[in-house]
Amino acid sequence: MMRIRPVGKCQHSKNKGFSLIEVMFALFLIVMVIGVATEVAGNSVRNATSLKESTFARWVGFNQLDMYKIEVAQGARVVGVGIDEGEAEMGNMQWRWVREVGGSNSADLLEMKVSVYREADSRDDDPVITVKGYIASPDI
């Protein structure tokens, strides 16, 4: 014969499921993890963009240093102290560069500095990058 248990006397009713505080704490942890993951992903995108820009700017700067040296070697330019400005395209971006040739610590060398700016930046903004190179002084 079957035994009938009284209603409300279930022995397994205790500790079934989670309490409200446990559920709220778990949701809080999930929200915090998602927030941190989103911030890390955003920082990675910003860092990649910054790295891309500085790499292109560096290439523009070194190209201008090399162009100056090539022009001197071909006789198309005379080595001298002064400032040149120009624009270049690199990586589907427009860049503005300023090349300064001046004295150095050695009487045999002139220092060349090329500062590279985004084309949209004003003249008062800091350059994206500045590269330096040296060339033999014309007095040698």
WOHUJO-V192448 format. One record per residue. N is the residue number from 0. RES is the residue in three letters. OMEGA is omega as a letter, one per 30 degrees, with the letter a starting at -180 (NA if undefined). BURIAL is # if it has 9 or more other ideal C-beta (glycine too) atoms within 8 Angstrom, else .. D_LAST is the distance of its C-alpha to the last C-alpha in Angstrom with 1 decimal. Layout:
<<N & RES & OMEGA & BURIAL & D_LAST> <N & RES & OMEGA & BURIAL & D_LAST>>
This chain:
<<0 & MET & a & . & 118.2> <1 & MET & l & . & 115.1> <2 & ARG & l & . & 114.3> <3 & ILE & l & . & 113.2> <4 & ARG & l & . & 110.9> <5 & PRO & l & . & 111.2> <6 & VAL & l & . & 108.7> <7 & GLY & a & . & 105.9> <8 & LYS & a & . & 106.1> <9 & CYS & a & . & 103.2> <10 & GLN & a & . & 101.8> <11 & HIS & a & . & 98.3> <12 & SER & l & . & 97.6> <13 & LYS & l & . & 95.6> <14 & ASN & l & . & 91.8> <15 & LYS & l & . & 91.5> <16 & GLY & a & . & 88.2> <17 & PHE & l & . & 85.7> <18 & SER & a & . & 86.3> <19 & LEU & a & . & 84.7> <20 & ILE & l & . & 82.4> <21 & GLU & l & . & 81.1> <22 & VAL & l & # & 80.4> <23 & MET & l & . & 78.7> <24 & PHE & l & . & 76.5> <25 & ALA & l & # & 75.5> <26 & LEU & l & . & 74.7> <27 & PHE & l & . & 72.6> <28 & LEU & l & . & 70.6> <29 & ILE & l & . & 70.1> <30 & VAL & l & . & 68.8> <31 & MET & l & . & 66.4> <32 & VAL & l & . & 65.0> <33 & ILE & l & . & 64.6> <34 & GLY & l & . & 62.9> <35 & VAL & l & . & 60.3> <36 & ALA & l & . & 59.8> <37 & THR & l & . & 59.2> <38 & GLU & l & . & 56.7> <39 & VAL & l & . & 54.7> <40 & ALA & l & . & 54.7> <41 & GLY & l & . & 53.4> <42 & ASN & l & . & 50.6> <43 & SER & l & . & 49.6> <44 & VAL & l & . & 49.4> <45 & ARG & l & . & 47.3> <46 & ASN & l & . & 44.9> <47 & ALA & l & . & 44.6> <48 & THR & l & . & 43.8> <49 & SER & l & . & 41.2> <50 & LEU & l & . & 39.6> <51 & LYS & l & # & 39.6> <52 & GLU & a & # & 38.0> <53 & SER & l & # & 35.2> <54 & THR & l & . & 34.5> <55 & PHE & l & # & 34.3> <56 & ALA & l & # & 32.2> <57 & ARG & l & # & 29.7> <58 & TRP & l & # & 29.5> <59 & VAL & a & # & 28.9> <60 & GLY & l & # & 26.0> <61 & PHE & l & # & 24.3> <62 & ASN & a & # & 25.0> <63 & GLN & l & # & 23.2> <64 & LEU & a & # & 20.1> <65 & ASP & l & . & 20.3> <66 & MET & l & . & 21.1> <67 & TYR & a & # & 18.0> <68 & LYS & l & # & 15.8> <69 & ILE & l & . & 18.2> <70 & GLU & l & # & 18.0> <71 & VAL & a & # & 14.2> <72 & ALA & a & . & 14.7> <73 & GLN & a & . & 17.6> <74 & GLY & a & . & 16.0> <75 & ALA & a & . & 18.6> <76 & ARG & l & . & 16.4> <77 & VAL & a & . & 13.3> <78 & VAL & l & # & 11.4> <79 & GLY & l & . & 12.7> <80 & VAL & l & . & 14.9> <81 & GLY & a & . & 18.5> <82 & ILE & l & . & 21.5> <83 & ASP & l & . & 23.1> <84 & GLU & l & . & 26.6> <85 & GLY & l & . & 28.7> <86 & GLU & l & . & 31.5> <87 & ALA & l & # & 32.0> <88 & GLU & l & . & 35.0> <89 & MET & l & # & 35.2> <90 & GLY & a & . & 38.5> <91 & ASN & l & . & 40.7> <92 & MET & l & # & 39.2> <93 & GLN & a & # & 37.2> <94 & TRP & l & # & 34.1> <95 & ARG & a & # & 32.0> <96 & TRP & l & # & 28.4> <97 & VAL & a & # & 26.0> <98 & ARG & l & # & 22.2> <99 & GLU & l & # & 20.2> <100 & VAL & a & # & 16.4> <101 & GLY & a & . & 15.5> <102 & GLY & l & . & 13.7> <103 & SER & l & . & 14.2> <104 & ASN & a & . & 15.0> <105 & SER & l & . & 11.6> <106 & ALA & a & . & 8.9> <107 & ASP & a & . & 6.5> <108 & LEU & l & # & 9.0> <109 & LEU & l & # & 11.2> <110 & GLU & l & # & 14.8> <111 & MET & l & # & 17.1> <112 & LYS & l & # & 20.8> <113 & VAL & l & # & 23.5> <114 & SER & a & # & 27.0> <115 & VAL & a & # & 29.8> <116 & TYR & l & # & 33.3> <117 & ARG & a & # & 36.5> <118 & GLU & a & # & 37.1> <119 & ALA & a & . & 40.3> <120 & ASP & l & . & 38.8> <121 & SER & a & . & 38.4> <122 & ARG & a & . & 35.1> <123 & ASP & a & . & 36.4> <124 & ASP & l & . & 36.9> <125 & ASP & l & . & 34.7> <126 & PRO & l & # & 32.5> <127 & VAL & l & # & 33.9> <128 & ILE & l & # & 30.6> <129 & THR & l & # & 27.0> <130 & VAL & a & # & 24.3> <131 & LYS & l & . & 20.8> <132 & GLY & a & # & 17.7> <133 & TYR & l & . & 13.9> <134 & ILE & a & # & 11.1> <135 & ALA & l & . & 7.3> <136 & SER & a & # & 6.0> <137 & PRO & a & . & 5.5> <138 & ASP & a & . & 3.8> <139 & ILE & NA & . & 0.0>>
